[in-house]
Amino acid sequence: MNYETILYEVENGILTITLNRPERLNAFNNEMRDEVIAALDAADADDGVKAIIFTGSGRAFCAGADLGGGGDTFNYKPKSEGIPRDGGGLLTLRIYECLKPVISACNGPAVGIGATMQCAMDIRLASTSAKYGFVFSKRGIVPEACSSWFLPRLVGISQALEWTYTGRVFSAEEALEKGLIRSVHEPEDLLPAARKLALEFADQTSSLSIALIRNMMWKMLGADHPVVAHNIDSRGVNAMGKSTDAKEGVASFLEKRPAIFPGKVSAEMPEFFPWWEHREFE
């Protein structure tokens, strides 16, 4: 696929998706939303992709929604009956369902959807020049991109409310202190640090295991009892215990050699996956 608003680059099993509208500070529009979703679809289907890094082109990560439409920017015109769906939410829901680890390498200002899209990513790294802003109260709207679900789970309800009530822009250092991000790096060290972390995920690990782990951890955030996790753990251990990946994992350990896992996420996910679509687990 030819992309107009993002860059799609795979190296050593690591896909880097770069938001690429630098003349607009990578402002988010419908085309970018659709292209990022398509890129995630392609990544999930490509067994050569072991992990995904998001970053921005130029001096910003993403300056939020493209406000070129003026006062009607957020006045969505429905294409059919009913309430039009939030575009940022469509993106973060797709990130939530991803089968590959997702890392944010925030290289500069990230405001609005630029900040909320990162909340759906697994691990967030930032440059010293990064800034974050959940500025919705200052734009007369409400948090989007499912951030009312993600953000309190990352930093706690009180901190999430403080940032969204005030709408203020804050530094990478504050984001680190409050638990939104993992680490802060000098600009030239940001992507190397993200790639090093991504390679740790990709090196000698089972892609099938990683895909299941990612979804188990995220989905269990909404479980109301640990027995829900026990039910899924039991199915996962049973399914993967029979797999060629499990055999390779044990054999490589006993033989003191690097593991080479044959399992393919594109074609060999266990039958119980996706379990949340089965009524017995509701």
PyMOL commands that set and color helices and strands:
alter all, ss='L'
color gray80, all
select helices_A, chain A and resi 22-24+30-45+67-72+87-96+113-119+136-138+147-155+157-166+172-177+187-202+207-220+226-241+244-254+275-277+279-281
alter helices_A, ss='H'
color red, helices_A
select strands_A, chain A and resi 6-11+14-19+51-56+102-106+109-111+123-127+131-133+169-171+183-185
alter strands_A, ss='S'
color yellow, strands_A
deselect
rebuild
show_as cartoon
